[in-house]
Amino acid sequence: MLKLDARYGGELMRQTFLQKLPSRCRRHGESLHALAKDIRRMCKVVYNDILVGRSEKLVINHFAMALNDPQCQ
């Protein structure tokens, strides 16, 4: 099973997070710290091949989108 996870697990997780990331918003009662931590975790998987400075900007953009989503209010 480890060989399957090594080969396909990361890509499946990447695709899942790639779909969920744009619609991720703050859940009822969720702290800003928890939201930021979850977005950072998903971005680390999705953007693992991008330079650190660039990926940090993407994390910040996704975090701002999650805070400003009117459907999550």
mmCIF file of the N, C-alpha and C atoms, coordinates in Angstrom:
data_MODEL
# 
_entry.id   MODEL 
# 
loop_
_atom_site.group_PDB 
_atom_site.id 
_atom_site.type_symbol 
_atom_site.label_atom_id 
_atom_site.label_alt_id 
_atom_site.label_comp_id 
_atom_site.label_asym_id 
_atom_site.label_entity_id 
_atom_site.label_seq_id 
_atom_site.pdbx_PDB_ins_code 
_atom_site.Cartn_x 
_atom_site.Cartn_y 
_atom_site.Cartn_z 
_atom_site.occupancy 
_atom_site.B_iso_or_equiv 
_atom_site.pdbx_formal_charge 
_atom_site.auth_seq_id 
_atom_site.auth_comp_id 
_atom_site.auth_asym_id 
_atom_site.auth_atom_id 
_atom_site.pdbx_PDB_model_num 
ATOM 1   N N  . MET A 1 1  ? 0.811   -1.201 0.000  1.00 0.00 ? 1  MET A N  1 
ATOM 2   C CA . MET A 1 1  ? 0.000   0.000  0.000  1.00 0.00 ? 1  MET A CA 1 
ATOM 3   C C  . MET A 1 1  ? 0.857   1.269  0.000  1.00 0.00 ? 1  MET A C  1 
ATOM 4   N N  . LEU A 1 2  ? 2.020   1.207  0.604  1.00 0.00 ? 2  LEU A N  1 
ATOM 5   C CA . LEU A 1 2  ? 2.881   2.377  0.640  1.00 0.00 ? 2  LEU A CA 1 
ATOM 6   C C  . LEU A 1 2  ? 3.330   2.806  -0.746 1.00 0.00 ? 2  LEU A C  1 
ATOM 7   N N  . LYS A 1 3  ? 3.577   1.844  -1.625 1.00 0.00 ? 3  LYS A N  1 
ATOM 8   C CA . LYS A 1 3  ? 3.986   2.195  -2.983 1.00 0.00 ? 3  LYS A CA 1 
ATOM 9   C C  . LYS A 1 3  ? 2.855   2.905  -3.720 1.00 0.00 ? 3  LYS A C  1 
ATOM 10  N N  . LEU A 1 4  ? 1.627   2.455  -3.513 1.00 0.00 ? 4  LEU A N  1 
ATOM 11  C CA . LEU A 1 4  ? 0.486   3.119  -4.141 1.00 0.00 ? 4  LEU A CA 1 
ATOM 12  C C  . LEU A 1 4  ? 0.320   4.536  -3.614 1.00 0.00 ? 4  LEU A C  1 
ATOM 13  N N  . ASP A 1 5  ? 0.449   4.711  -2.303 1.00 0.00 ? 5  ASP A N  1 
ATOM 14  C CA . ASP A 1 5  ? 0.354   6.044  -1.721 1.00 0.00 ? 5  ASP A CA 1 
ATOM 15  C C  . ASP A 1 5  ? 1.447   6.957  -2.247 1.00 0.00 ? 5  ASP A C  1 
ATOM 16  N N  . ALA A 1 6  ? 2.645   6.432  -2.332 1.00 0.00 ? 6  ALA A N  1 
ATOM 17  C CA . ALA A 1 6  ? 3.774   7.232  -2.818 1.00 0.00 ? 6  ALA A CA 1 
ATOM 18  C C  . ALA A 1 6  ? 3.570   7.655  -4.260 1.00 0.00 ? 6  ALA A C  1 
ATOM 19  N N  . ARG A 1 7  ? 2.995   6.766  -5.049 1.00 0.00 ? 7  ARG A N  1 
ATOM 20  C CA . ARG A 1 7  ? 2.836   7.061  -6.461 1.00 0.00 ? 7  ARG A CA 1 
ATOM 21  C C  . ARG A 1 7  ? 1.592   7.897  -6.755 1.00 0.00 ? 7  ARG A C  1 
ATOM 22  N N  . TYR A 1 8  ? 0.457   7.561  -6.128 1.00 0.00 ? 8  TYR A N  1 
ATOM 23  C CA . TYR A 1 8  ? -0.806  8.209  -6.481 1.00 0.00 ? 8  TYR A CA 1 
ATOM 24  C C  . TYR A 1 8  ? -1.427  9.030  -5.352 1.00 0.00 ? 8  TYR A C  1 
ATOM 25  N N  . GLY A 1 9  ? -1.083  8.750  -4.125 1.00 0.00 ? 9  GLY A N  1 
ATOM 26  C CA . GLY A 1 9  ? -1.690  9.442  -2.989 1.00 0.00 ? 9  GLY A CA 1 
ATOM 27  C C  . GLY A 1 9  ? -1.489  10.937 -3.031 1.00 0.00 ? 9  GLY A C  1 
ATOM 28  N N  . GLY A 1 10 ? -0.277  11.374 -3.300 1.00 0.00 ? 10 GLY A N  1 
ATOM 29  C CA . GLY A 1 10 ? 0.009   12.800 -3.359 1.00 0.00 ? 10 GLY A CA 1 
ATOM 30  C C  . GLY A 1 10 ? -0.746  13.502 -4.463 1.00 0.00 ? 10 GLY A C  1 
ATOM 31  N N  . GLU A 1 11 ? -0.836  12.883 -5.614 1.00 0.00 ? 11 GLU A N  1 
ATOM 32  C CA . GLU A 1 11 ? -1.531  13.504 -6.740 1.00 0.00 ? 11 GLU A CA 1 
ATOM 33  C C  . GLU A 1 11 ? -3.038  13.552 -6.497 1.00 0.00 ? 11 GLU A C  1 
ATOM 34  N N  . LEU A 1 12 ? -3.587  12.518 -5.900 1.00 0.00 ? 12 LEU A N  1 
ATOM 35  C CA . LEU A 1 12 ? -5.011  12.535 -5.585 1.00 0.00 ? 12 LEU A CA 1 
ATOM 36  C C  . LEU A 1 12 ? -5.323  13.615 -4.559 1.00 0.00 ? 12 LEU A C  1 
ATOM 37  N N  . MET A 1 13 ? -4.472  13.740 -3.546 1.00 0.00 ? 13 MET A N  1 
ATOM 38  C CA . MET A 1 13 ? -4.655  14.771 -2.531 1.00 0.00 ? 13 MET A CA 1 
ATOM 39  C C  . MET A 1 13 ? -4.507  16.147 -3.165 1.00 0.00 ? 13 MET A C  1 
ATOM 40  N N  . ARG A 1 14 ? -3.561  16.295 -4.049 1.00 0.00 ? 14 ARG A N  1 
ATOM 41  C CA . ARG A 1 14 ? -3.344  17.568 -4.738 1.00 0.00 ? 14 ARG A CA 1 
ATOM 42  C C  . ARG A 1 14 ? -4.573  17.968 -5.532 1.00 0.00 ? 14 ARG A C  1 
ATOM 43  N N  . GLN A 1 15 ? -5.154  17.032 -6.270 1.00 0.00 ? 15 GLN A N  1 
ATOM 44  C CA . GLN A 1 15 ? -6.348  17.319 -7.068 1.00 0.00 ? 15 GLN A CA 1 
ATOM 45  C C  . GLN A 1 15 ? -7.543  17.677 -6.177 1.00 0.00 ? 15 GLN A C  1 
ATOM 46  N N  . THR A 1 16 ? -7.671  16.970 -5.058 1.00 0.00 ? 16 THR A N  1 
ATOM 47  C CA . THR A 1 16 ? -8.770  17.247 -4.125 1.00 0.00 ? 16 THR A CA 1 
ATOM 48  C C  . THR A 1 16 ? -8.629  18.651 -3.548 1.00 0.00 ? 16 THR A C  1 
ATOM 49  N N  . PHE A 1 17 ? -7.437  18.986 -3.081 1.00 0.00 ? 17 PHE A N  1 
ATOM 50  C CA . PHE A 1 17 ? -7.212  20.305 -2.503 1.00 0.00 ? 17 PHE A CA 1 
ATOM 51  C C  . PHE A 1 17 ? -7.317  21.397 -3.560 1.00 0.00 ? 17 PHE A C  1 
ATOM 52  N N  . LEU A 1 18 ? -6.904  21.111 -4.771 1.00 0.00 ? 18 LEU A N  1 
ATOM 53  C CA . LEU A 1 18 ? -7.000  22.083 -5.854 1.00 0.00 ? 18 LEU A CA 1 
ATOM 54  C C  . LEU A 1 18 ? -8.451  22.466 -6.100 1.00 0.00 ? 18 LEU A C  1 
ATOM 55  N N  . GLN A 1 19 ? -9.357  21.512 -5.961 1.00 0.00 ? 19 GLN A N  1 
ATOM 56  C CA . GLN A 1 19 ? -10.784 21.783 -6.137 1.00 0.00 ? 19 GLN A CA 1 
ATOM 57  C C  . GLN A 1 19 ? -11.382 22.490 -4.923 1.00 0.00 ? 19 GLN A C  1 
ATOM 58  N N  . LYS A 1 20 ? -10.950 22.120 -3.721 1.00 0.00 ? 20 LYS A N  1 
ATOM 59  C CA . LYS A 1 20 ? -11.526 22.666 -2.499 1.00 0.00 ? 20 LYS A CA 1 
ATOM 60  C C  . LYS A 1 20 ? -10.985 24.044 -2.129 1.00 0.00 ? 20 LYS A C  1 
ATOM 61  N N  . LEU A 1 21 ? -9.762  24.319 -2.497 1.00 0.00 ? 21 LEU A N  1 
ATOM 62  C CA . LEU A 1 21 ? -9.092  25.543 -2.060 1.00 0.00 ? 21 LEU A CA 1 
ATOM 63  C C  . LEU A 1 21 ? -9.821  26.825 -2.456 1.00 0.00 ? 21 LEU A C  1 
ATOM 64  N N  . PRO A 1 22 ? -10.277 26.984 -3.696 1.00 0.00 ? 22 PRO A N  1 
ATOM 65  C CA . PRO A 1 22 ? -10.950 28.235 -4.051 1.00 0.00 ? 22 PRO A CA 1 
ATOM 66  C C  . PRO A 1 22 ? -12.259 28.474 -3.291 1.00 0.00 ? 22 PRO A C  1 
ATOM 67  N N  . SER A 1 23 ? -12.902 27.416 -2.831 1.00 0.00 ? 23 SER A N  1 
ATOM 68  C CA . SER A 1 23 ? -14.173 27.584 -2.136 1.00 0.00 ? 23 SER A CA 1 
ATOM 69  C C  . SER A 1 23 ? -14.035 27.471 -0.616 1.00 0.00 ? 23 SER A C  1 
ATOM 70  N N  . ARG A 1 24 ? -12.805 27.335 -0.122 1.00 0.00 ? 24 ARG A N  1 
ATOM 71  C CA . ARG A 1 24 ? -12.593 27.214 1.322  1.00 0.00 ? 24 ARG A CA 1 
ATOM 72  C C  . ARG A 1 24 ? -12.885 28.541 1.981  1.00 0.00 ? 24 ARG A C  1 
ATOM 73  N N  . CYS A 1 25 ? -13.751 28.533 2.970  1.00 0.00 ? 25 CYS A N  1 
ATOM 74  C CA . CYS A 1 25 ? -14.050 29.751 3.706  1.00 0.00 ? 25 CYS A CA 1 
ATOM 75  C C  . CYS A 1 25 ? -14.100 29.435 5.193  1.00 0.00 ? 25 CYS A C  1 
ATOM 76  N N  . ARG A 1 26 ? -14.142 30.473 5.963  1.00 0.00 ? 26 ARG A N  1 
ATOM 77  C CA . ARG A 1 26 ? -14.115 30.335 7.422  1.00 0.00 ? 26 ARG A CA 1 
ATOM 78  C C  . ARG A 1 26 ? -15.409 29.684 7.908  1.00 0.00 ? 26 ARG A C  1 
ATOM 79  N N  . ARG A 1 27 ? -15.268 28.612 8.656  1.00 0.00 ? 27 ARG A N  1 
ATOM 80  C CA . ARG A 1 27 ? -16.420 27.904 9.201  1.00 0.00 ? 27 ARG A CA 1 
ATOM 81  C C  . ARG A 1 27 ? -16.926 28.607 10.457 1.00 0.00 ? 27 ARG A C  1 
ATOM 82  N N  . HIS A 1 28 ? -18.170 28.368 10.771 1.00 0.00 ? 28 HIS A N  1 
ATOM 83  C CA . HIS A 1 28 ? -18.757 28.972 11.961 1.00 0.00 ? 28 HIS A CA 1 
ATOM 84  C C  . HIS A 1 28 ? -17.942 28.583 13.197 1.00 0.00 ? 28 HIS A C  1 
ATOM 85  N N  . GLY A 1 29 ? -17.477 29.570 13.921 1.00 0.00 ? 29 GLY A N  1 
ATOM 86  C CA . GLY A 1 29 ? -16.702 29.334 15.128 1.00 0.00 ? 29 GLY A CA 1 
ATOM 87  C C  . GLY A 1 29 ? -15.234 29.021 14.901 1.00 0.00 ? 29 GLY A C  1 
ATOM 88  N N  . GLU A 1 30 ? -14.799 28.982 13.652 1.00 0.00 ? 30 GLU A N  1 
ATOM 89  C CA . GLU A 1 30 ? -13.399 28.672 13.349 1.00 0.00 ? 30 GLU A CA 1 
ATOM 90  C C  . GLU A 1 30 ? -12.537 29.909 13.583 1.00 0.00 ? 30 GLU A C  1 
ATOM 91  N N  . SER A 1 31 ? -11.424 29.726 14.252 1.00 0.00 ? 31 SER A N  1 
ATOM 92  C CA . SER A 1 31 ? -10.520 30.850 14.501 1.00 0.00 ? 31 SER A CA 1 
ATOM 93  C C  . SER A 1 31 ? -9.776  31.209 13.218 1.00 0.00 ? 31 SER A C  1 
ATOM 94  N N  . LEU A 1 32 ? -9.295  32.435 13.175 1.00 0.00 ? 32 LEU A N  1 
ATOM 95  C CA . LEU A 1 32 ? -8.501  32.860 12.022 1.00 0.00 ? 32 LEU A CA 1 
ATOM 96  C C  . LEU A 1 32 ? -7.230  32.037 11.916 1.00 0.00 ? 32 LEU A C  1 
ATOM 97  N N  . HIS A 1 33 ? -6.657  31.698 13.050 1.00 0.00 ? 33 HIS A N  1 
ATOM 98  C CA . HIS A 1 33 ? -5.440  30.887 13.071 1.00 0.00 ? 33 HIS A CA 1 
ATOM 99  C C  . HIS A 1 33 ? -5.699  29.511 12.445 1.00 0.00 ? 33 HIS A C  1 
ATOM 100 N N  . ALA A 1 34 ? -6.814  28.887 12.807 1.00 0.00 ? 34 ALA A N  1 
ATOM 101 C CA . ALA A 1 34 ? -7.151  27.561 12.256 1.00 0.00 ? 34 ALA A CA 1 
ATOM 102 C C  . ALA A 1 34 ? -7.413  27.645 10.760 1.00 0.00 ? 34 ALA A C  1 
ATOM 103 N N  . LEU A 1 35 ? -8.091  28.703 10.330 1.00 0.00 ? 35 LEU A N  1 
ATOM 104 C CA . LEU A 1 35 ? -8.343  28.898 8.897  1.00 0.00 ? 35 LEU A CA 1 
ATOM 105 C C  . LEU A 1 35 ? -7.032  29.056 8.145  1.00 0.00 ? 35 LEU A C  1 
ATOM 106 N N  . ALA A 1 36 ? -6.158  29.918 8.636  1.00 0.00 ? 36 ALA A N  1 
ATOM 107 C CA . ALA A 1 36 ? -4.864  30.149 7.985  1.00 0.00 ? 36 ALA A CA 1 
ATOM 108 C C  . ALA A 1 36 ? -4.032  28.871 7.942  1.00 0.00 ? 36 ALA A C  1 
ATOM 109 N N  . LYS A 1 37 ? -4.045  28.116 9.027  1.00 0.00 ? 37 LYS A N  1 
ATOM 110 C CA . LYS A 1 37 ? -3.273  26.879 9.093  1.00 0.00 ? 37 LYS A CA 1 
ATOM 111 C C  . LYS A 1 37 ? -3.779  25.860 8.072  1.00 0.00 ? 37 LYS A C  1 
ATOM 112 N N  . ASP A 1 38 ? -5.096  25.746 7.932  1.00 0.00 ? 38 ASP A N  1 
ATOM 113 C CA . ASP A 1 38 ? -5.669  24.800 6.978  1.00 0.00 ? 38 ASP A CA 1 
ATOM 114 C C  . ASP A 1 38 ? -5.371  25.218 5.537  1.00 0.00 ? 38 ASP A C  1 
ATOM 115 N N  . ILE A 1 39 ? -5.494  26.495 5.246  1.00 0.00 ? 39 ILE A N  1 
ATOM 116 C CA . ILE A 1 39 ? -5.194  26.987 3.899  1.00 0.00 ? 39 ILE A CA 1 
ATOM 117 C C  . ILE A 1 39 ? -3.720  26.786 3.576  1.00 0.00 ? 39 ILE A C  1 
ATOM 118 N N  . ARG A 1 40 ? -2.859  27.062 4.538  1.00 0.00 ? 40 ARG A N  1 
ATOM 119 C CA . ARG A 1 40 ? -1.414  26.857 4.330  1.00 0.00 ? 40 ARG A CA 1 
ATOM 120 C C  . ARG A 1 40 ? -1.112  25.383 4.049  1.00 0.00 ? 40 ARG A C  1 
ATOM 121 N N  . ARG A 1 41 ? -1.787  24.471 4.777  1.00 0.00 ? 41 ARG A N  1 
ATOM 122 C CA . ARG A 1 41 ? -1.590  23.025 4.589  1.00 0.00 ? 41 ARG A CA 1 
ATOM 123 C C  . ARG A 1 41 ? -2.024  22.609 3.184  1.00 0.00 ? 41 ARG A C  1 
ATOM 124 N N  . MET A 1 42 ? -3.175  23.097 2.751  1.00 0.00 ? 42 MET A N  1 
ATOM 125 C CA . MET A 1 42 ? -3.651  22.742 1.414  1.00 0.00 ? 42 MET A CA 1 
ATOM 126 C C  . MET A 1 42 ? -2.752  23.329 0.326  1.00 0.00 ? 42 MET A C  1 
ATOM 127 N N  . CYS A 1 43 ? -2.324  24.576 0.502  1.00 0.00 ? 43 CYS A N  1 
ATOM 128 C CA . CYS A 1 43 ? -1.442  25.213 -0.485 1.00 0.00 ? 43 CYS A CA 1 
ATOM 129 C C  . CYS A 1 43 ? -0.100  24.493 -0.578 1.00 0.00 ? 43 CYS A C  1 
ATOM 130 N N  . LYS A 1 44 ? 0.376   23.994 0.546  1.00 0.00 ? 44 LYS A N  1 
ATOM 131 C CA . LYS A 1 44 ? 1.654   23.274 0.543  1.00 0.00 ? 44 LYS A CA 1 
ATOM 132 C C  . LYS A 1 44 ? 1.577   22.041 -0.346 1.00 0.00 ? 44 LYS A C  1 
ATOM 133 N N  . VAL A 1 45 ? 0.443   21.377 -0.360 1.00 0.00 ? 45 VAL A N  1 
ATOM 134 C CA . VAL A 1 45 ? 0.250   20.202 -1.210 1.00 0.00 ? 45 VAL A CA 1 
ATOM 135 C C  . VAL A 1 45 ? 0.028   20.623 -2.664 1.00 0.00 ? 45 VAL A C  1 
ATOM 136 N N  . VAL A 1 46 ? -0.827  21.613 -2.877 1.00 0.00 ? 46 VAL A N  1 
ATOM 137 C CA . VAL A 1 46 ? -1.180  22.025 -4.240 1.00 0.00 ? 46 VAL A CA 1 
ATOM 138 C C  . VAL A 1 46 ? -0.009  22.688 -4.953 1.00 0.00 ? 46 VAL A C  1 
ATOM 139 N N  . TYR A 1 47 ? 0.694   23.564 -4.248 1.00 0.00 ? 47 TYR A N  1 
ATOM 140 C CA . TYR A 1 47 ? 1.761   24.350 -4.869 1.00 0.00 ? 47 TYR A CA 1 
ATOM 141 C C  . TYR A 1 47 ? 3.145   23.884 -4.425 1.00 0.00 ? 47 TYR A C  1 
ATOM 142 N N  . ASN A 1 48 ? 3.337   22.594 -4.228 1.00 0.00 ? 48 ASN A N  1 
ATOM 143 C CA . ASN A 1 48 ? 4.598   22.083 -3.709 1.00 0.00 ? 48 ASN A CA 1 
ATOM 144 C C  . ASN A 1 48 ? 5.794   22.325 -4.630 1.00 0.00 ? 48 ASN A C  1 
ATOM 145 N N  . ASP A 1 49 ? 5.557   22.600 -5.881 1.00 0.00 ? 49 ASP A N  1 
ATOM 146 C CA . ASP A 1 49 ? 6.662   22.787 -6.824 1.00 0.00 ? 49 ASP A CA 1 
ATOM 147 C C  . ASP A 1 49 ? 6.970   24.257 -7.103 1.00 0.00 ? 49 ASP A C  1 
ATOM 148 N N  . ILE A 1 50 ? 6.315   25.152 -6.374 1.00 0.00 ? 50 ILE A N  1 
ATOM 149 C CA . ILE A 1 50 ? 6.528   26.587 -6.570 1.00 0.00 ? 50 ILE A CA 1 
ATOM 150 C C  . ILE A 1 50 ? 7.487   27.100 -5.501 1.00 0.00 ? 50 ILE A C  1 
ATOM 151 N N  . LEU A 1 51 ? 8.255   28.102 -5.842 1.00 0.00 ? 51 LEU A N  1 
ATOM 152 C CA . LEU A 1 51 ? 9.201   28.690 -4.897 1.00 0.00 ? 51 LEU A CA 1 
ATOM 153 C C  . LEU A 1 51 ? 8.485   29.192 -3.642 1.00 0.00 ? 51 LEU A C  1 
ATOM 154 N N  . VAL A 1 52 ? 9.190   29.177 -2.528 1.00 0.00 ? 52 VAL A N  1 
ATOM 155 C CA . VAL A 1 52 ? 8.602   29.514 -1.232 1.00 0.00 ? 52 VAL A CA 1 
ATOM 156 C C  . VAL A 1 52 ? 7.953   30.895 -1.231 1.00 0.00 ? 52 VAL A C  1 
ATOM 157 N N  . GLY A 1 53 ? 8.626   31.904 -1.717 1.00 0.00 ? 53 GLY A N  1 
ATOM 158 C CA . GLY A 1 53 ? 8.078   33.259 -1.723 1.00 0.00 ? 53 GLY A CA 1 
ATOM 159 C C  . GLY A 1 53 ? 6.793   33.371 -2.522 1.00 0.00 ? 53 GLY A C  1 
ATOM 160 N N  . ARG A 1 54 ? 6.754   32.698 -3.637 1.00 0.00 ? 54 ARG A N  1 
ATOM 161 C CA . ARG A 1 54 ? 5.563   32.724 -4.489 1.00 0.00 ? 54 ARG A CA 1 
ATOM 162 C C  . ARG A 1 54 ? 4.410   31.973 -3.830 1.00 0.00 ? 54 ARG A C  1 
ATOM 163 N N  . SER A 1 55 ? 4.707   30.842 -3.217 1.00 0.00 ? 55 SER A N  1 
ATOM 164 C CA . SER A 1 55 ? 3.645   30.065 -2.587 1.00 0.00 ? 55 SER A CA 1 
ATOM 165 C C  . SER A 1 55 ? 3.054   30.812 -1.393 1.00 0.00 ? 55 SER A C  1 
ATOM 166 N N  . GLU A 1 56 ? 3.872   31.585 -0.688 1.00 0.00 ? 56 GLU A N  1 
ATOM 167 C CA . GLU A 1 56 ? 3.368   32.370 0.438  1.00 0.00 ? 56 GLU A CA 1 
ATOM 168 C C  . GLU A 1 56 ? 2.359   33.413 -0.036 1.00 0.00 ? 56 GLU A C  1 
ATOM 169 N N  . LYS A 1 57 ? 2.601   34.011 -1.193 1.00 0.00 ? 57 LYS A N  1 
ATOM 170 C CA . LYS A 1 57 ? 1.650   34.972 -1.758 1.00 0.00 ? 57 LYS A CA 1 
ATOM 171 C C  . LYS A 1 57 ? 0.333   34.279 -2.115 1.00 0.00 ? 57 LYS A C  1 
ATOM 172 N N  . LEU A 1 58 ? 0.419   33.056 -2.606 1.00 0.00 ? 58 LEU A N  1 
ATOM 173 C CA . LEU A 1 58 ? -0.792  32.309 -2.928 1.00 0.00 ? 58 LEU A CA 1 
ATOM 174 C C  . LEU A 1 58 ? -1.579  31.968 -1.667 1.00 0.00 ? 58 LEU A C  1 
ATOM 175 N N  . VAL A 1 59 ? -0.888  31.627 -0.592 1.00 0.00 ? 59 VAL A N  1 
ATOM 176 C CA . VAL A 1 59 ? -1.547  31.352 0.685  1.00 0.00 ? 59 VAL A CA 1 
ATOM 177 C C  . VAL A 1 59 ? -2.299  32.600 1.155  1.00 0.00 ? 59 VAL A C  1 
ATOM 178 N N  . ILE A 1 60 ? -1.650  33.733 1.081  1.00 0.00 ? 60 ILE A N  1 
ATOM 179 C CA . ILE A 1 60 ? -2.268  34.988 1.512  1.00 0.00 ? 60 ILE A CA 1 
ATOM 180 C C  . ILE A 1 60 ? -3.486  35.311 0.653  1.00 0.00 ? 60 ILE A C  1 
ATOM 181 N N  . ASN A 1 61 ? -3.377  35.102 -0.649 1.00 0.00 ? 61 ASN A N  1 
ATOM 182 C CA . ASN A 1 61 ? -4.520  35.368 -1.540 1.00 0.00 ? 61 ASN A CA 1 
ATOM 183 C C  . ASN A 1 61 ? -5.706  34.466 -1.212 1.00 0.00 ? 61 ASN A C  1 
ATOM 184 N N  . HIS A 1 62 ? -5.450  33.182 -1.002 1.00 0.00 ? 62 HIS A N  1 
ATOM 185 C CA . HIS A 1 62 ? -6.532  32.257 -0.667 1.00 0.00 ? 62 HIS A CA 1 
ATOM 186 C C  . HIS A 1 62 ? -7.142  32.598 0.696  1.00 0.00 ? 62 HIS A C  1 
ATOM 187 N N  . PHE A 1 63 ? -6.311  33.013 1.641  1.00 0.00 ? 63 PHE A N  1 
ATOM 188 C CA . PHE A 1 63 ? -6.800  33.403 2.959  1.00 0.00 ? 63 PHE A CA 1 
ATOM 189 C C  . PHE A 1 63 ? -7.716  34.627 2.838  1.00 0.00 ? 63 PHE A C  1 
ATOM 190 N N  . ALA A 1 64 ? -7.304  35.609 2.069  1.00 0.00 ? 64 ALA A N  1 
ATOM 191 C CA . ALA A 1 64 ? -8.121  36.804 1.880  1.00 0.00 ? 64 ALA A CA 1 
ATOM 192 C C  . ALA A 1 64 ? -9.436  36.474 1.195  1.00 0.00 ? 64 ALA A C  1 
ATOM 193 N N  . MET A 1 65 ? -9.405  35.587 0.217  1.00 0.00 ? 65 MET A N  1 
ATOM 194 C CA . MET A 1 65 ? -10.638 35.176 -0.461 1.00 0.00 ? 65 MET A CA 1 
ATOM 195 C C  . MET A 1 65 ? -11.577 34.466 0.515  1.00 0.00 ? 65 MET A C  1 
ATOM 196 N N  . ALA A 1 66 ? -11.015 33.644 1.397  1.00 0.00 ? 66 ALA A N  1 
ATOM 197 C CA . ALA A 1 66 ? -11.834 32.922 2.377  1.00 0.00 ? 66 ALA A CA 1 
ATOM 198 C C  . ALA A 1 66 ? -12.509 33.894 3.346  1.00 0.00 ? 66 ALA A C  1 
ATOM 199 N N  . LEU A 1 67 ? -11.836 34.963 3.678  1.00 0.00 ? 67 LEU A N  1 
ATOM 200 C CA . LEU A 1 67 ? -12.416 35.943 4.604  1.00 0.00 ? 67 LEU A CA 1 
ATOM 201 C C  . LEU A 1 67 ? -13.486 36.811 3.936  1.00 0.00 ? 67 LEU A C  1 
ATOM 202 N N  . ASN A 1 68 ? -13.327 37.057 2.648  1.00 0.00 ? 68 ASN A N  1 
ATOM 203 C CA . ASN A 1 68 ? -14.217 37.971 1.939  1.00 0.00 ? 68 ASN A CA 1 
ATOM 204 C C  . ASN A 1 68 ? -15.349 37.280 1.189  1.00 0.00 ? 68 ASN A C  1 
ATOM 205 N N  . ASP A 1 69 ? -15.513 36.001 1.371  1.00 0.00 ? 69 ASP A N  1 
ATOM 206 C CA . ASP A 1 69 ? -16.560 35.270 0.661  1.00 0.00 ? 69 ASP A CA 1 
ATOM 207 C C  . ASP A 1 69 ? -17.915 35.559 1.306  1.00 0.00 ? 69 ASP A C  1 
ATOM 208 N N  . PRO A 1 70 ? -18.823 36.257 0.612  1.00 0.00 ? 70 PRO A N  1 
ATOM 209 C CA . PRO A 1 70 ? -20.117 36.605 1.210  1.00 0.00 ? 70 PRO A CA 1 
ATOM 210 C C  . PRO A 1 70 ? -21.004 35.386 1.526  1.00 0.00 ? 70 PRO A C  1 
ATOM 211 N N  . GLN A 1 71 ? -20.770 34.283 0.849  1.00 0.00 ? 71 GLN A N  1 
ATOM 212 C CA . GLN A 1 71 ? -21.561 33.080 1.109  1.00 0.00 ? 71 GLN A CA 1 
ATOM 213 C C  . GLN A 1 71 ? -21.204 32.453 2.452  1.00 0.00 ? 71 GLN A C  1 
ATOM 214 N N  . CYS A 1 72 ? -20.089 32.817 3.018  1.00 0.00 ? 72 CYS A N  1 
ATOM 215 C CA . CYS A 1 72 ? -19.639 32.233 4.280  1.00 0.00 ? 72 CYS A CA 1 
ATOM 216 C C  . CYS A 1 72 ? -20.050 33.069 5.481  1.00 0.00 ? 72 CYS A C  1 
ATOM 217 N N  . GLN A 1 73 ? -20.635 34.198 5.257  1.00 0.00 ? 73 GLN A N  1 
ATOM 218 C CA . GLN A 1 73 ? -21.006 35.090 6.371  1.00 0.00 ? 73 GLN A CA 1 
ATOM 219 C C  . GLN A 1 73 ? -22.169 34.542 7.143  1.00 0.00 ? 73 GLN A C  1 
# 
